[in-house]
Amino acid sequence: DAVPKTAADLPIWSYSGEDEGIAAEIVMVPRRIYRDPFRRGNNILVLTDTFRPPREDIDEDHSGPTPWNTRHACDALMKRALAAGEEPWFGLEQEYYLLDAKTNWPLGWPTDGFPGPQGSYFCATGAAKAPGRDLVEAHYRACLYAGVQIGGINSEIAPGQWEFQVGPAVGIAAADDLWMARYLLQRVAELFMANVTFTPKPVPNWAGIGGHTNYSTASTRAPGGFETILKHCERLKSRHKEHMAAYGTDNELRLVGNDETMSIDKFSFAVGDRSASIRIPVKAASRKCGYYEDRRPAANMDPYMVMKMIVATTLFYDDVGKPVPGV
């Protein structure tokens, strides 16, 4: 009857679902607790991951993870990185469009038409330039109440296009918080009769939306870590194709070599270059340590998959894309 304080205080649960198209019992294991900003009081929201049911004649809570449970493998790799002394930190940037619920057209745009040229809306003010601000602010407050480690919000380069940031957070926590923040955004949008899209290119000929992923390790943050950053970039280059396969659907519509993107079939890294695949901040270059930004992930990316790929490639692969033996 006590109020649960950690996920371990909650029971393992299950629901009737499907596994590879076949009706099945799906086991839910609680992983994170968040305060419920809608019901408030002692009410909570629980983030779980999913597993297949226990095998017959074996005393266990569940068997292996479901095929769509990408958290399980990501968490294992984050723990491996922590054991190696690297403590990966992530800061995730989530871009999105708010859509009119009746027309499914970007909020604030003329019906069946277009606003003025993009570019004058970034961090702008005014009803015509920043439609949906009340919704965005309500989402921000909901995240703060829930315990999501949200870092900020800003309007983007088109009306109705917004961004929030999660982190910096250690390991799996960043991805957990991003999924909860996405859920809260959808719930808040309901109250304002708006829809949300994470589709990488919602409107042709207008800038797409991404899920830029900022990353550092103990080695990149340490004095002289800039050399490690450069080594990481070479490793990311060697596995560019594998990363693109895991960085979100329809990303080829967004990564076309303009609007501050690099073409999906090319890879580059540079200091202060927002059109590069990997942007190394000027401050990291001047201080010779810090973090860098992977600008390739799409807005609809699965953060568990993206974070797992980045950690695996930078810490457990060599410069030619081969797994490091004995690590």
C-alpha angles and dihedrals in degrees: 000000000000121000107263114244100184136023088254089067091063127083124247107252139188143205137197107258143130132279114195091339096311124110108254144159109255118205118218118205114195113235108164136021122211129182112252108242092190102052095021121179111084092334118124142191116223126207112207138176123221135240139178117261123271117282118250117273092009121111102226138122093233143336126236128336120277116255091255095050099105092160094073096063092039092054092049091053093046089054089049091053091049090051088053089056096248102114101197116221122200135194112188125201114204116197120188144160125238112219132201105252092221100046101023086222121129113285113263095016121125111263107270088352144085135252125232119300116302119255103062094078102066109121087343130154131221135075093266095049103037108034114174098031093135089056092047093049091047089052091050092053091046090054092049091050093047093052097249109154093236114171105189151317135233141170114249136217098291132047111268092020113118141166138206128189130220122200155313085232135156119256121307094005092078093057093043090053093047092054091048091047090052090051092049091048091055091047093049091046089058089062090055095044091244134129128221127217130192093182105139095229109023095164122033115238092019125098114277127229128250146188100230110196121210115201142180139163134202088264096052092046094050122091108284091021092135090084089055090051089056091049090051090052091053090051091048088051091054092057100035094125093052091050093050090055090057101038101086140292124285090013090139088071090060103037098066102130100265137075089052096308136117118228112269092240094053134067130205140158128198144155113269095349112136091187092060124097088238120030116200109201116241089235091057090052093048094046092041091229142058136080140317137213127239103208096182103085116101123232090253094053121133103241092208090059095043095048092045091052093049094049093044094050098043099041107025104033131066129233093277096050099261123133112257107246117237095014 
